[in-house]
Amino acid sequence: MSDSAASLDMPLAHPAARWTQLGLGLICMMAISSPQYVWTLFTKPLGNALGVAPAALQVTFSLLIVLQTFFSPFQGYLVDRFGPRRLIALGAVLTGLSWVLAAQVNSLLMLYLTYGVIGGLGTGIVYIGVVGQMVRWFPDRRGFAAGVVAAGYGMGAIVTTFPIANLLASAGHRTTLLQFGLILGAVGFVAALGLRPPPTSATDDADDGAFTATGTMLKTPIFWLMFVMMSLMSTSGLMVTSQMAAFGADFGITQAMVFGLAALPLALTVDRFTNGLTRPFFGWLSDRIGRENTMCLAFALEGVAMTLWLVTRGDPLLFVLLSGLVFFGWGEIFSLFPSTLTDTFGTRNATRNYGCLYIAQGIGAIFGGPLASLLHDATGSWVSVFAVAIVADVTTAVLAIAVLKPLRARYLGTRMV
């Protein structure tokens, strides 16, 4: 029996209440998305105010990502230990507080501590906690539910980008950080107060009485296969998506216009929407045709899109359209992997289990951009960068259908005996 078919036989946990939980989780995720997705707006004013070089300033962003991802197993443990309401509310407060404190800093070290460390810990608690809750509340629609809240994180900054940019221009970075820190922290805190775990009986029954402890999970080949696959997809996607401005300039796109708009900003706008849309879409699809089948389809789609993107790199219109397709084939990792992991190892430790897997995103964030730059500098061409990313996509698609699918089938068959 496939994971999606099995999930449809699971009892639902309070059908009406769970949609409220999904809505609250979505709000929480939207509230914590700005520190990552609007960071670029603050780099110039912060650099000027602190008198530091861009490379030193970017360490702040690296700290944010590292603390959000590499500490996620511990953050997941805390959520499971103390409950989603308290910890996710605390995470939202820490996220807002990181901006409030960053508004007061006068040194690079303090910026690292506030925006980077406190912000990374806060956003990590909320992200892992919310995803962990949704895969428990929706045993029959795990992919879709995880995709919806992940889309909130991926698209949430759309709501704040222009207001933040306008306030930056009129009032400066200190006022902007202070005001939006208070607003985002308050919104996330209030939404988190309504969160609660699903009834224990519902989640236990959904697991057929079986679950895997985190320590045991870490000893299974399935977990490490998924870890490698998610790392490959995260790295390959970021190798290209993080370098759009650089290779766009080399491809002659920077000054090009599409429908009367500058091609590169238009592509970035389209990408935000497709990066959010793909998460619930492929999550929904995986609930119906199976996780591995969907992985193979989505990962292969990204590989094909990247290939076409490279082949038609001089066409501004295709540059915009295919960039959106690339993001559409990449962002779904944040719905497919947590739902697959929970299908495999049960809901009881879902939050901390996904915390362990989410480190793979940190690996991609650390290595994706630098690896692309090193390859470009070594070969003098973006073709090598695209080639490596395409091979990684195709490899992961094959692993999903040829290795992960039979491996999980054997594991689940043994577990249910």
Secondary structure, DSSP 8 states (H G I E B T S, - for coil): --HHHHHHTS--S-HHHHHHHHHHHHHHHHHTSHHHHTHHHHHHHHHHHHT--HHHHHHHHHHHHHHHHHTHHHHHHHHHHH-HHHHHHHHHHHHHHHHHHHTT--SHHHHIIIIIIIHHHHHHHHHHHHHHHHHHH-TTSHHHHHHHHHHHHHHTHHHHHHHHHHHHHHH-HHHHHHHHHHHHHHHHHHHHHT-----HHHHHHHTTT----HHHHTTSHHHHHHHHHHHHHHHHHHHHHTTHHHHHHHTT-TT-EETTEEHHHHHHHHHHHHHHHHHHHHHHHHHHH-HHHHHHHHHHHHHHHHHHHHHTTT-HHHHHHHHHHHHHTTTTHHHHHHHHHHHHH-STTHHHHHHHHHHHHHHHHHHHHHHHHHHHHHHSSSHHHHHHHHHHHHHHHHHIIIIIHHHHHHHHHHHT-
